[in-house]
Amino acid sequence: MALFIKPQGKTGTEKFFRMIGMLIILGLVVYAFWINNQSTLEKIQARNALWDQAKVLDKSERDFIQGFIRSMRAEFGVKARIQIILDPISAQEVDPKELLIVISPPTQDVGMHFPGLVRHALGNGFISELENKHFENHYSDDEWPASLMTCLSMIWERLVNVDSNQSVPKVYTDGNSSMPDPESSAHKE
């Protein structure tokens, strides 16, 4: 049994346009299906990349962290995972190409693993500062979620500006207004 889709029409031109219309509709359906699957896959990956055992992050904090995880994958090709656990941090097997940040608020401990190139780009001093001092005084007043978001922002800024000599993009000013100069942007594509 063969399936033939034969458009109905009185003239050859009408049949042709009906066939083109059917192909366009089929193409749109396939495209919409593909976009839906891609969106669903991104949501699943983001949900699995953030594990909040303590259940203390609110929606905006969760969205920020998941945005960081998606951006790291999209911009740098680095898989990122963030775990907030209630137990002490224990050694775990980590993919060498994965960025892993583990925070244990009850034990006031932080563990970080960076892939080789990311570690090199950030620098050992910066990473040591994040691991040892950045979260230091923020556990007692439950400000560590804000510190986590600041930490992620610092990592992002450092990686985005890795190929430039300046830490902040210059701003072009001409007497009346201050508009950013696109040519001096720190992150060039």
C-alpha positions in Angstrom: 0.0 0.0 0.0 1.4 3.3 -1.0 0.5 6.7 0.3 0.1 9.3 -2.4 -0.8 12.9 -1.5 -2.3 14.3 -4.6 -3.4 17.9 -4.4 -6.9 18.6 -5.8 -7.2 21.4 -8.4 -8.6 22.2 -11.8 -5.5 23.6 -13.4 -1.8 22.7 -13.2 -0.9 26.0 -11.5 -3.6 25.5 -8.8 -2.2 22.0 -8.1 1.3 23.3 -8.0 0.4 26.1 -5.4 -1.6 23.6 -3.3 1.4 21.2 -3.3 3.7 24.1 -2.2 1.2 25.1 0.5 1.2 21.5 1.8 5.0 21.4 1.9 5.1 24.8 3.7 2.7 23.5 6.3 4.6 20.3 6.7 7.8 22.3 7.1 6.3 24.5 9.8 5.0 21.6 11.7 8.5 19.9 11.6 10.2 23.1 12.7 7.7 23.7 15.6 8.3 20.1 16.7 12.0 20.6 16.6 11.9 23.9 18.6 9.7 22.3 21.2 12.0 19.3 21.6 15.0 21.6 21.9 13.3 23.7 24.5 12.3 20.7 26.5 15.8 19.2 26.4 17.3 22.5 27.6 14.9 22.6 30.6 15.7 19.0 31.5 19.5 19.6 31.3 19.2 22.8 33.4 17.1 21.0 36.0 19.6 18.2 36.2 22.6 20.6 36.4 21.3 22.3 39.5 20.7 20.2 42.5 19.3 22.1 45.6 19.1 19.5 48.3 18.6 22.3 50.9 15.6 23.7 49.0 16.5 27.3 49.9 16.9 29.0 46.5 13.9 31.0 45.4 12.7 31.1 41.8 14.8 34.2 40.7 18.0 32.6 42.2 17.2 29.3 40.5 16.6 31.1 37.2 19.9 33.0 37.5 21.9 29.9 38.2 20.2 27.9 35.4 20.9 30.8 33.1 24.6 30.7 34.0 24.6 26.9 33.4 23.0 27.3 29.9 25.3 30.2 29.1 28.4 28.3 30.0 27.4 25.5 27.7 26.3 27.8 24.8 29.2 30.4 25.0 32.1 28.2 26.1 31.0 24.6 25.6 31.6 23.9 29.2 29.1 21.6 31.1 28.4 23.2 34.5 26.8 21.6 37.6 26.0 23.2 40.9 25.1 21.2 43.9 23.8 22.5 47.2 23.9 19.7 49.7 23.2 19.2 53.4 26.0 16.6 54.1 29.7 17.3 54.3 31.4 17.5 50.9 32.9 14.2 49.9 35.2 13.3 47.0 33.2 12.5 43.9 34.1 11.5 40.4 34.0 14.5 38.1 34.2 14.7 34.3 37.4 16.5 33.5 35.5 18.8 31.1 32.9 19.8 33.7 32.7 22.8 36.0 31.4 21.6 39.4 30.6 23.8 42.4 29.4 22.1 45.5 28.2 24.1 48.5 27.3 22.6 51.9 25.7 25.4 54.0 25.4 23.3 57.3 29.2 22.5 57.2 30.1 25.9 55.7 32.2 24.3 53.0 32.7 24.9 49.3 34.2 22.6 46.7 35.0 23.7 43.2 36.3 21.8 40.2 37.2 23.5 36.9 38.2 22.1 33.6 41.8 22.6 32.6 41.3 25.5 30.2 38.8 27.3 32.4 41.2 26.8 35.4 44.0 28.3 33.3 41.8 31.2 32.2 40.6 32.1 35.7 44.0 31.7 37.4 44.8 29.7 40.5 44.8 32.8 42.7 41.2 33.7 41.7 40.0 30.2 42.2 41.6 30.0 45.6 40.0 33.3 46.6 36.6 31.9 45.6 37.0 28.6 47.4 38.6 30.0 50.6 37.4 33.5 51.2 34.4 34.5 49.0 31.7 32.5 51.0 33.5 32.9 54.4 31.1 35.3 56.3 27.9 34.6 54.4 26.7 31.3 56.0 25.6 32.7 59.4 23.2 35.3 57.9 22.0 33.0 55.1 23.5 35.3 52.5 25.3 32.5 50.7 22.8 32.3 47.8 23.7 35.9 46.9 27.4 35.0 47.3 26.9 32.1 45.0 25.3 34.3 42.3 28.1 36.8 42.8 30.7 34.0 42.4 29.0 32.9 39.2 29.0 36.4 37.9 32.7 36.9 38.7 33.5 33.6 36.9 31.5 34.7 33.9 33.1 38.2 33.7 36.5 36.7 34.1 36.0 34.2 31.3 34.3 36.8 29.0 37.2 39.2 29.5 40.0 36.6 29.2 41.2 37.7 25.8 41.3 41.4 26.6 43.7 43.4 28.6 41.1 45.5 30.3 38.7 44.4 33.0 35.9 46.9 32.1 35.0 48.0 28.6 35.9 51.6 27.8 33.1 54.1 27.4 33.1 56.6 24.6 32.1 60.1 25.6 31.5 63.1 23.5 30.6 66.2 25.4 26.8 65.7 25.4 26.3 62.0 26.0 28.0 58.8 27.0 27.3 55.9 24.7 29.3 52.7 24.7 31.6 52.4 21.9 31.0 49.0 20.2 34.5 48.9 18.9 36.0 48.9 22.4 33.8 46.2 23.7 35.6 43.7 25.9 33.8 40.7 24.4 34.1 40.7 20.6 32.5 38.1 18.4 
